[in-house]
């Protein structure tokens, strides 16, 4: 009798990819999602006899094994078995059969080799079938990444473009995620296969790729190159970018990934929104729902005590310190369950590829449960202390004197973590998600949660300390004296790059007694991480204030003063150290963001597809010189 063999295989790529929401992938190979059936058609050289059997084997990664669940064999049967790999014959003629393949909800994601085994007359033969890719499945209720809302699945898994906010006023960057673009899927797995975990033990690493928590943590490390692990991006926040690309010019993850992939050479240069854009791409590519989050007035708490020390000199110039409050910071959230923490911590998980602090000896962050952050459960894995500080640390202002001593002048529990933003589902609009990260500022509940979080810190970190004005040494925390006058900056006129900046310092006496306030004003160009670049202006004057009187002090920063040191972030921090003759010190600060002149692009004639055409770029020079 002629041996039974498979003569042709139809993987039904188009139909299966459509059923699995994978049609947008440019690859011609079969791409499907786990915990969901897919169909193939096998053509045989003859009819299969009743005593003959058929089975299948799938395997992934190097050295696949049954013990690691990276290799699974399963028979052709009459009904599917829930929770395991299975194959069911649905229909067919004498030499053709339709087979439905099912994968479990916890199957490993990756590139799979696929084969069929046929037994006849005591002999077994094997036929290699086309490879396929298995991804996470936000549409399958048993999957760790299951997301019940269809509109959210379309936004957080399928949407290939988005917007990233970078200005508290609502300014944003368009970003192309391009998770379905040519070769992005292959590059995404190439990134995983470059990780330290894979290099240490490839088989063990692949065996853990059924867990979005594990993959998210690996990817948060691999999108940056700080651990010299062939990561995707190199960060730079100031200085020259001549040997790379200015971070503000990127607008697509695809360009970056294609630049990295040929030699796995880290791409220069990135800042937080670039890291977040690329991380969002690779997560969505794998099927993990992901979104980009922008946090304004974002704290970087280096000593993990939930306190940010902001230090100025007597002239009001910001002194660089380990702690800082960034003008904004961008990270990611991925949607998945947390079986390691309990169901109450399921849902959005914070992941951050920007290399700020090490986690487990590697520059990565997360996944940190959003629920844990809001409720102050900072003892949960991973990196919840740092994220809680980013959105809810207290901010303490100090004046440092020439002898090195410091005086506390203000303690602020409300300014950190403002207008936390993301793109709306299905619309190019901003959604404020601050309430998902913390309870409303100024409420008793917010302070209750803050104190709960503080109580969970190690004793060495949780001691709330201050600097002694006499010696500069840390002593027990004491409240600053509240002055009987107030101050704030207001902007006068436009804030265009190339023009002078005009502000008013508004001082108000809040007592029935007259007083004189000595004001020392300083302006410093800064990066968006609030790293000082250069002091560009200082001024000092005395302002007499009558009972309950309000006065305005004019502040002018000329273009000539800031033009040489303004960074690509267009930021100037203006500070005023105010001291009343009857006691009480006050620090007033304001970040000024300058606006680049607009570029107007005018198309000449009619633009036709695949034909060259000319455009005019119209630019108005705001400076009154060449």
C-alpha positions as CSV (number, residue, x, y, z in Angstrom):
1,X,0.0,0.0,0.0
2,X,1.3,3.5,-0.9
3,X,2.5,5.4,2.2
4,X,0.1,8.2,3.3
5,X,1.6,11.6,2.8
6,X,0.6,15.2,2.6
7,X,0.9,16.6,-0.9
8,X,-0.2,20.2,-0.3
9,X,-0.9,22.5,2.7
10,X,-3.2,25.5,2.6
11,X,-2.6,27.6,5.8
12,X,-5.6,29.8,5.0
13,X,-3.5,32.8,5.8
14,X,-5.9,35.5,4.7
15,X,-9.0,34.1,6.4
16,X,-7.2,33.1,9.6
17,X,-5.4,36.5,9.9
18,X,-8.8,38.3,9.4
19,X,-10.4,36.1,12.1
20,X,-7.5,36.9,14.5
21,X,-7.3,40.6,13.8
22,X,-3.9,40.2,12.1
23,X,-4.8,41.2,8.6
24,X,-2.7,44.4,8.9
25,X,0.6,42.6,9.3
26,X,2.6,42.9,6.1
27,X,4.1,39.4,6.5
28,X,2.8,36.7,4.2
29,X,3.2,34.0,6.8
30,X,0.3,32.9,9.1
31,X,0.0,35.1,12.1
32,X,-2.7,34.1,14.7
33,X,-3.5,34.8,18.4
34,X,-3.6,32.3,21.1
35,X,-6.7,30.8,22.7
36,X,-8.5,31.0,19.3
37,X,-9.0,28.4,16.6
38,X,-7.4,28.6,13.2
39,X,-8.1,26.4,10.2
40,X,-5.8,24.7,7.7
41,X,-6.5,22.4,4.7
42,X,-4.4,19.3,4.1
43,X,-4.3,17.6,0.7
44,X,-3.3,13.9,0.8
45,X,-2.0,11.5,-1.8
46,X,-4.9,9.1,-1.0
47,X,-7.8,8.6,1.4
48,X,-6.8,8.1,5.1
49,X,-7.8,4.7,6.4
50,X,-9.5,4.1,9.7
51,X,-6.5,2.3,11.3
52,X,-4.2,5.2,10.3
53,X,-3.6,8.1,12.6
54,X,-2.3,11.7,12.3
55,X,-0.9,14.0,14.9
56,X,0.9,17.4,15.0
57,X,3.9,19.0,16.8
58,X,4.5,22.7,17.4
59,X,7.8,24.0,18.9
60,X,9.4,27.3,19.5
61,X,12.7,28.7,20.5
62,X,16.1,27.0,20.7
63,X,16.3,23.5,22.2
64,X,12.5,23.1,22.4
65,X,11.4,20.7,25.1
66,X,8.2,19.2,26.5
67,X,9.2,20.1,30.0
68,X,9.5,23.8,29.1
69,X,6.3,23.6,27.2
70,X,8.2,24.9,24.2
71,X,7.4,21.7,22.3
72,X,3.9,20.1,22.3
73,X,2.6,17.1,20.4
74,X,-1.1,16.4,20.0
75,X,-3.3,14.0,18.0
76,X,-5.9,14.7,15.4
77,X,-9.2,14.0,17.3
78,X,-12.9,14.4,16.9
79,X,-13.3,17.2,19.5
80,X,-11.2,20.0,20.9
81,X,-9.7,19.7,24.4
82,X,-10.0,22.9,26.4
83,X,-6.8,24.5,27.7
84,X,-4.3,22.5,25.6
85,X,-3.1,22.3,22.0
86,X,-5.6,20.3,19.9
87,X,-6.5,19.5,16.3
88,X,-10.0,18.5,15.1
89,X,-10.9,17.3,11.7
90,X,-13.9,19.4,10.6
91,X,-14.6,18.2,7.0
92,X,-13.1,17.0,3.8
93,X,-13.2,14.7,0.9
94,X,-11.3,11.5,0.3
95,X,-8.0,13.2,-0.2
96,X,-8.6,16.5,1.5
97,X,-9.3,17.4,5.1
98,X,-10.0,20.7,6.9
99,X,-8.3,20.7,10.3
100,X,-9.0,23.2,13.2
101,X,-6.0,23.9,15.4
102,X,-6.6,25.3,18.9
103,X,-4.0,26.7,21.3
104,X,-4.3,27.3,25.0
105,X,-4.8,30.7,26.6
106,X,-1.3,30.5,28.3
107,X,0.6,29.3,25.2
108,X,4.0,30.8,24.6
109,X,4.0,33.6,22.0
110,X,6.6,33.4,19.2
111,X,7.6,31.9,15.9
112,X,6.5,28.3,15.7
113,X,7.7,25.4,13.7
114,X,4.8,23.1,12.7
115,X,4.8,19.5,11.6
116,X,2.4,16.6,11.0
117,X,3.1,13.0,11.9
118,X,1.3,10.1,10.2
119,X,1.3,6.5,11.4
120,X,0.4,3.7,9.0
121,X,1.3,0.0,9.1
122,X,3.5,0.4,12.1
123,X,5.5,3.1,10.3
124,X,5.6,6.8,11.3
125,X,6.6,9.7,9.0
126,X,6.8,13.4,9.6
127,X,6.0,16.3,7.2
128,X,7.2,19.8,7.9
129,X,4.3,22.3,7.6
130,X,4.7,26.1,7.1
131,X,5.8,28.0,10.2
132,X,3.4,30.4,12.0
133,X,3.5,33.1,14.6
134,X,1.4,33.0,17.8
135,X,0.6,36.3,19.6
136,X,-1.3,37.4,22.8
137,X,-5.0,37.7,22.4
138,X,-6.9,40.6,23.8
139,X,-10.1,39.2,22.3
140,X,-9.9,35.9,24.2
141,X,-11.5,35.9,27.7
142,X,-8.9,33.4,29.2
143,X,-5.9,35.3,28.0
144,X,-3.9,37.4,30.5
145,X,-4.3,40.4,28.2
146,X,-8.0,40.1,27.6
147,X,-9.6,43.5,27.3
148,X,-13.4,43.3,27.3
149,X,-14.1,46.6,25.4
150,X,-13.9,46.3,21.6
151,X,-13.3,50.1,21.1
152,X,-10.4,49.9,23.5
153,X,-9.0,46.8,21.8
154,X,-9.1,48.7,18.5
155,X,-7.2,51.7,20.1
156,X,-4.7,49.9,22.2
157,X,-3.8,46.9,20.0
158,X,-4.7,47.8,16.4
159,X,-4.2,51.6,16.1
160,X,-0.9,52.2,14.3
161,X,-0.7,55.9,15.1
162,X,-1.2,58.2,18.1
163,X,-0.3,61.4,19.8
164,X,2.1,62.0,22.7
165,X,1.6,65.1,24.9
166,X,4.6,67.2,25.9
167,X,3.1,70.5,27.1
168,X,0.7,71.0,30.0
169,X,-1.2,73.3,27.7
170,X,-2.1,70.4,25.4
171,X,0.6,70.5,22.8
172,X,1.4,67.1,21.3
173,X,3.6,65.2,18.9
174,X,2.1,62.8,16.3
175,X,3.7,59.4,16.4
176,X,3.6,56.5,14.0
177,X,3.7,53.2,16.0
178,X,3.5,51.1,12.8
179,X,3.3,47.7,14.7
180,X,2.1,46.0,11.5
181,X,4.7,47.6,9.2
182,X,7.2,45.5,7.2
183,X,9.6,43.5,9.3
184,X,8.4,45.1,12.6
185,X,7.2,41.7,13.9
186,X,10.5,40.0,13.1
187,X,12.4,42.9,14.7
188,X,10.3,42.7,17.8
189,X,11.3,39.1,18.4
190,X,14.9,40.1,17.4
191,X,14.8,42.5,20.3
192,X,13.7,39.8,22.7
193,X,16.4,37.5,21.4
194,X,19.0,40.2,22.1
195,X,18.1,40.5,25.8
196,X,20.4,39.6,28.7
197,X,17.9,36.9,29.8
198,X,18.0,35.2,26.4
199,X,21.8,35.3,26.3
200,X,22.0,33.8,29.7
201,X,19.6,31.0,29.1
202,X,17.7,31.1,25.8
203,X,15.5,28.1,26.4
204,X,14.4,29.3,29.8
205,X,13.8,32.8,28.5
206,X,11.5,31.6,25.7
207,X,9.6,29.4,28.1
208,X,8.6,32.5,30.0
209,X,7.2,34.3,27.0
210,X,3.6,33.2,27.8
211,X,3.6,35.9,30.5
212,X,3.0,39.5,29.4
213,X,4.4,40.6,32.8
214,X,7.8,39.0,31.9
215,X,7.8,40.2,28.4
216,X,6.9,43.8,29.4
217,X,9.8,43.8,31.9
218,X,12.3,42.5,29.3
219,X,11.1,45.0,26.7
220,X,11.4,47.9,29.1
221,X,15.1,47.0,29.5
222,X,15.7,46.3,25.8
223,X,14.3,49.5,24.3
224,X,17.2,51.4,26.1
225,X,20.9,50.5,25.7
226,X,22.1,51.5,29.2
227,X,23.1,48.0,30.1
228,X,25.2,47.6,26.9
229,X,22.7,44.8,25.9
230,X,22.3,45.8,22.2
231,X,19.2,47.8,23.3
232,X,17.4,49.9,20.7
233,X,18.0,53.5,21.8
234,X,20.7,55.6,23.3
235,X,19.5,58.6,25.4
236,X,20.9,62.1,25.5
237,X,19.3,65.1,27.2
238,X,21.7,67.9,26.4
239,X,24.9,68.7,24.5
240,X,25.7,67.9,20.9
241,X,23.6,65.4,18.9
242,X,25.8,65.7,15.8
243,X,26.7,62.0,15.8
244,X,23.1,61.0,15.8
245,X,19.5,62.3,15.4
246,X,18.0,65.1,17.5
247,X,15.3,63.4,19.7
248,X,12.7,66.0,18.7
249,X,13.0,65.0,15.0
250,X,11.7,61.4,15.5
251,X,8.1,60.7,14.6
252,X,8.0,57.0,13.9
253,X,9.0,53.8,15.7
254,X,9.4,52.1,12.4
255,X,12.3,54.3,11.3
256,X,14.1,53.6,14.5
257,X,13.5,49.8,14.5
258,X,14.6,49.5,10.9
259,X,17.8,51.5,11.7
260,X,18.5,49.2,14.7
261,X,17.8,45.8,13.2
262,X,20.5,45.2,10.6
263,X,23.4,45.1,13.0
264,X,21.6,45.6,16.3
265,X,23.4,48.9,16.7
266,X,21.8,51.2,19.3
267,X,20.2,54.2,17.6
268,X,21.2,57.8,18.7
269,X,19.4,59.7,20.3
270,X,16.3,59.4,22.4
271,X,14.4,61.1,25.2
272,X,11.4,59.8,27.2
273,X,8.7,60.1,24.5
274,X,10.9,58.3,21.9
275,X,11.5,55.4,24.3
276,X,7.7,55.3,25.0
277,X,6.8,55.4,21.4
278,X,9.0,52.4,20.6
279,X,7.9,50.4,23.6
280,X,4.3,51.0,22.7
281,X,5.0,49.7,19.2
282,X,6.6,46.4,20.3
283,X,3.9,45.7,22.9
284,X,1.1,46.3,20.5
285,X,2.9,44.2,17.9
286,X,3.0,41.2,20.4
287,X,-0.7,41.8,21.1
288,X,-0.3,43.4,24.6
289,X,-2.7,46.4,24.8
290,X,-0.6,49.5,25.4
291,X,-0.9,53.2,25.6
292,X,1.4,56.2,26.1
293,X,1.1,58.3,29.3
294,X,2.5,61.8,29.9
295,X,2.9,63.0,33.5
296,X,3.5,66.7,34.0
297,X,5.6,68.0,36.9
298,X,7.0,64.4,37.1
299,X,9.2,63.7,40.1
300,X,12.5,61.8,39.9
301,X,13.0,60.6,43.5
302,X,16.5,59.1,43.6
303,X,16.6,58.2,47.3
304,X,13.1,56.7,47.3
305,X,11.8,58.6,50.3
306,X,8.9,60.3,48.5
307,X,10.5,63.7,49.0
308,X,11.9,65.9,46.3
309,X,14.5,68.4,47.5
310,X,14.7,71.4,45.1
311,X,17.6,73.7,46.0
312,X,18.2,77.3,44.9
313,X,21.1,79.7,45.7
314,X,20.5,83.1,47.3
315,X,20.1,84.6,43.8
316,X,17.3,82.2,42.9
317,X,19.4,80.1,40.5
318,X,18.4,76.4,40.5
319,X,21.2,74.2,41.8
320,X,21.4,70.8,40.2
321,X,20.7,67.9,42.7
322,X,20.1,64.2,42.5
323,X,16.3,64.7,43.0
324,X,14.5,66.6,40.3
325,X,11.0,67.4,39.0
326,X,10.8,67.0,35.3
327,X,8.7,69.4,33.3
328,X,7.1,66.3,31.9
329,X,7.9,62.6,31.6
330,X,6.4,60.0,29.3
331,X,6.0,56.3,30.0
332,X,3.7,53.4,29.0
333,X,0.9,51.3,30.4
334,X,0.3,47.7,29.3
335,X,-3.0,45.9,30.1
336,X,-2.7,42.4,31.7
337,X,-3.5,40.4,34.8
338,X,-1.2,40.1,37.8
339,X,-1.5,36.6,39.1
340,X,1.6,37.3,41.3
341,X,-0.3,40.1,43.2
342,X,-4.0,39.1,43.0
343,X,-6.9,40.1,40.8
344,X,-7.4,43.5,42.5
345,X,-4.1,44.6,40.8
346,X,-5.1,43.5,37.3
347,X,-5.5,46.0,34.5
348,X,-3.1,48.8,33.5
349,X,0.5,48.2,34.5
350,X,3.2,50.9,34.2
351,X,6.2,50.2,32.1
352,X,9.0,52.6,31.4
353,X,11.9,52.2,29.0
354,X,13.6,55.5,29.8
355,X,16.7,54.7,31.8
356,X,16.3,56.6,35.1
357,X,17.1,54.1,37.9
358,X,18.1,50.4,38.0
359,X,15.6,47.8,38.9
360,X,17.1,44.5,39.9
361,X,20.5,45.7,38.6
362,X,19.1,46.6,35.1
363,X,17.8,49.9,33.7
364,X,14.1,49.1,33.4
365,X,10.9,49.9,35.2
366,X,7.8,47.8,35.9
367,X,5.3,46.4,35.5
368,X,4.0,48.4,38.4
369,X,0.2,48.0,39.0
370,X,-1.7,51.2,38.5
371,X,-4.1,50.2,41.2
372,X,-1.2,49.7,43.6
373,X,0.1,53.2,42.9
374,X,-3.3,54.8,43.5
375,X,-3.8,53.0,46.8
376,X,-0.3,53.4,48.1
377,X,0.6,49.7,48.0
378,X,4.2,50.5,47.1
379,X,5.5,47.2,48.5
380,X,4.2,45.4,45.5
381,X,6.4,44.3,42.5
382,X,7.7,46.1,40.5
383,X,9.1,49.6,41.2
384,X,6.0,51.0,42.7
385,X,7.9,53.2,45.1
386,X,9.5,55.1,42.2
387,X,6.3,55.4,40.2
388,X,4.4,56.6,43.3
389,X,7.0,59.3,43.8
390,X,6.7,60.4,40.1
391,X,3.0,61.2,40.6
392,X,2.7,62.0,44.2
393,X,6.0,62.9,46.0
394,X,6.1,66.0,48.2
395,X,8.3,68.8,47.0
396,X,10.5,70.7,49.4
397,X,12.3,74.0,48.4
398,X,15.5,75.1,50.0
399,X,17.8,78.1,49.8
400,X,21.5,77.3,50.0
401,X,23.7,80.0,51.3
402,X,27.4,80.7,50.5
403,X,28.6,78.8,53.7
404,X,26.9,75.7,52.5
405,X,24.0,75.8,54.9
406,X,20.4,75.4,53.7
407,X,17.1,76.7,54.9
408,X,13.7,75.2,54.1
409,X,11.4,77.8,52.7
410,X,8.5,75.8,51.3
411,X,6.9,72.4,51.4
412,X,4.5,71.5,48.6
413,X,2.3,68.4,48.6
414,X,0.2,69.2,45.5
415,X,2.3,70.3,42.5
416,X,3.9,66.9,41.6
417,X,1.9,64.8,39.1
418,X,-0.2,67.2,37.2
419,X,-2.7,66.6,34.2
420,X,-1.5,63.0,33.6
421,X,-2.6,62.6,30.0
422,X,-3.2,60.0,27.2
423,X,-4.9,59.9,23.9
424,X,-8.6,59.3,23.9
425,X,-10.1,56.0,22.6
426,X,-11.0,56.5,19.0
427,X,-10.3,60.3,19.0
428,X,-7.3,62.5,18.7
429,X,-8.1,64.2,22.0
430,X,-6.4,64.4,25.4
431,X,-7.9,62.4,28.3
432,X,-6.8,63.3,31.8
433,X,-6.1,60.2,33.8
434,X,-4.6,61.8,36.9
435,X,-7.5,60.3,39.0
436,X,-6.3,56.8,38.1
437,X,-2.9,57.5,39.7
438,X,-3.9,59.3,42.8
439,X,-6.8,60.6,44.8
440,X,-7.6,64.4,44.4
441,X,-4.9,66.7,45.7
442,X,-5.9,68.6,48.8
443,X,-8.3,65.8,50.1
444,X,-7.9,63.8,53.3
445,X,-7.9,60.6,51.3
446,X,-4.8,61.7,49.3
447,X,-2.9,62.4,52.5
448,X,-4.1,59.2,54.0
449,X,-2.7,57.2,51.0
450,X,0.5,59.2,51.0
451,X,1.1,58.4,54.7
452,X,0.2,54.8,54.0
453,X,2.9,54.7,51.2
454,X,5.4,56.4,53.5
455,X,4.8,53.8,56.2
456,X,5.7,51.0,53.8
457,X,9.1,52.5,53.0
458,X,12.2,51.0,54.6
459,X,13.1,52.8,57.7
460,X,16.3,54.3,56.2
461,X,14.2,55.9,53.4
462,X,11.0,56.8,55.3
463,X,12.5,59.2,57.8
464,X,11.3,62.6,56.7
465,X,14.5,64.7,57.0
466,X,15.4,68.3,56.5
467,X,18.6,70.4,56.3
468,X,19.9,72.5,59.2
469,X,20.2,76.1,58.3
470,X,23.2,76.3,60.6
471,X,25.3,73.4,59.4
472,X,23.7,72.0,56.2
473,X,23.3,68.6,58.0
474,X,20.1,66.7,57.9
475,X,17.9,67.0,61.0
476,X,14.3,66.2,61.9
477,X,11.7,67.7,59.5
478,X,10.3,71.1,60.5
479,X,7.7,73.1,58.7
480,X,8.7,76.3,57.0
481,X,7.4,79.7,58.2
482,X,4.6,80.9,56.0
483,X,5.2,84.5,55.0
484,X,2.5,87.1,55.2
485,X,2.9,88.0,51.6
486,X,2.5,86.0,48.3
487,X,3.9,86.0,44.9
488,X,3.4,84.6,41.4
489,X,4.6,85.2,37.9
490,X,2.4,86.1,34.9
491,X,3.4,86.2,31.3
492,X,3.0,89.4,29.3
493,X,2.6,89.1,25.5
494,X,3.7,86.3,23.3
495,X,6.4,83.7,24.0
496,X,8.0,83.3,20.5
497,X,11.5,82.1,20.1
498,X,13.6,85.0,18.9
499,X,11.8,87.6,20.9
500,X,12.2,89.1,24.3
501,X,10.4,87.4,27.2
502,X,8.2,89.7,29.3
503,X,6.9,88.7,32.7
504,X,5.5,90.3,35.8
505,X,6.2,89.2,39.3
506,X,3.1,90.0,41.2
507,X,3.7,90.5,45.0
508,X,0.8,90.9,47.4
509,X,1.0,92.0,51.0
510,X,-1.5,89.9,52.9
511,X,-1.3,91.7,56.2
512,X,-2.4,95.1,57.5
513,X,1.2,96.1,58.2
514,X,3.6,97.7,55.7
515,X,6.7,95.8,54.7
516,X,9.6,95.8,52.2
517,X,10.4,92.7,50.3
518,X,13.8,92.1,48.8
519,X,13.6,90.2,45.5
520,X,16.4,88.4,43.8
521,X,15.3,87.2,40.3
522,X,17.2,84.6,38.2
523,X,16.4,83.1,34.8
524,X,18.1,79.8,33.7
525,X,17.8,77.9,30.5
526,X,17.0,74.2,31.3
527,X,16.2,70.9,29.7
528,X,12.7,69.4,30.2
529,X,14.2,67.3,33.0
530,X,14.9,70.6,34.7
531,X,18.7,70.2,34.4
532,X,20.2,73.7,34.5
533,X,22.0,74.7,31.3
534,X,23.1,78.3,32.0
535,X,22.0,81.3,34.1
536,X,21.0,83.9,31.6
537,X,19.7,86.8,33.7
538,X,19.8,88.1,37.3
539,X,18.2,91.1,38.9
540,X,17.7,92.4,42.5
541,X,15.5,95.1,43.9
542,X,13.5,96.1,47.0
543,X,9.7,96.4,46.7
544,X,7.9,98.4,49.4
545,X,4.3,97.1,50.0
546,X,1.6,99.0,51.9
547,X,-1.1,97.2,53.9
548,X,-2.8,94.6,51.7
549,X,-1.1,96.2,48.7
550,X,-0.3,94.4,45.4
551,X,2.6,95.4,43.1
552,X,4.0,94.2,39.9
553,X,7.7,93.8,39.2
554,X,8.6,93.7,35.5
555,X,11.0,91.0,34.4
556,X,12.5,91.0,30.9
557,X,14.7,88.3,29.4
558,X,16.1,89.4,26.1
559,X,16.7,87.2,23.2
560,X,20.4,88.1,23.3
561,X,20.6,86.7,26.8
562,X,19.0,83.3,26.1
563,X,19.7,82.6,22.4
564,X,23.0,80.8,22.8
565,X,21.9,78.3,25.5
566,X,18.3,77.6,24.7
567,X,17.9,73.9,24.2
568,X,15.6,72.1,21.8
569,X,13.1,72.0,24.6
570,X,12.7,75.8,24.5
571,X,12.5,76.0,28.3
572,X,13.5,78.8,30.7
573,X,13.0,78.6,34.4
574,X,12.5,81.9,36.2
575,X,12.9,82.1,40.0
576,X,12.5,84.8,42.6
577,X,13.9,84.5,46.1
578,X,11.8,86.9,48.2
579,X,12.7,88.0,51.8
580,X,10.5,90.3,53.8
581,X,12.0,92.8,56.3
582,X,9.6,91.5,58.9
583,X,10.4,87.8,58.4
584,X,9.3,85.1,56.0
585,X,10.9,83.9,52.9
586,X,9.3,82.9,49.6
587,X,10.4,81.1,46.5
588,X,8.4,81.9,43.3
589,X,9.2,79.9,40.2
590,X,7.8,79.5,36.7
591,X,8.7,77.5,33.7
592,X,8.5,79.4,30.4
593,X,8.1,77.4,27.2
594,X,8.9,79.4,24.1
595,X,7.1,78.6,20.8
596,X,8.9,78.0,17.5
597,X,7.7,80.1,14.5
598,X,5.3,78.1,12.4
599,X,6.3,76.6,9.0
600,X,3.7,77.0,6.3
601,X,3.8,74.5,3.4
602,X,2.1,75.5,0.2
603,X,1.8,73.0,-2.7
604,X,2.3,74.5,-6.1
605,X,-0.2,73.2,-8.6
606,X,-1.8,69.8,-8.3
607,X,-0.1,66.9,-6.5
608,X,-0.5,63.6,-8.3
609,X,0.4,60.1,-7.1
610,X,3.9,58.9,-8.0
611,X,4.7,62.2,-9.7
612,X,7.1,64.9,-8.5
613,X,5.7,68.2,-7.4
614,X,7.1,71.4,-5.8
615,X,6.1,73.1,-2.6
616,X,6.9,76.4,-1.0
617,X,8.0,76.4,2.7
618,X,7.1,79.8,4.2
619,X,9.0,80.8,7.4
620,X,8.9,84.2,9.1
621,X,12.2,85.1,10.9
622,X,11.2,86.6,14.3
623,X,14.7,88.0,14.9
624,X,15.4,91.5,13.5
625,X,18.7,90.4,11.9
626,X,19.9,87.7,9.5
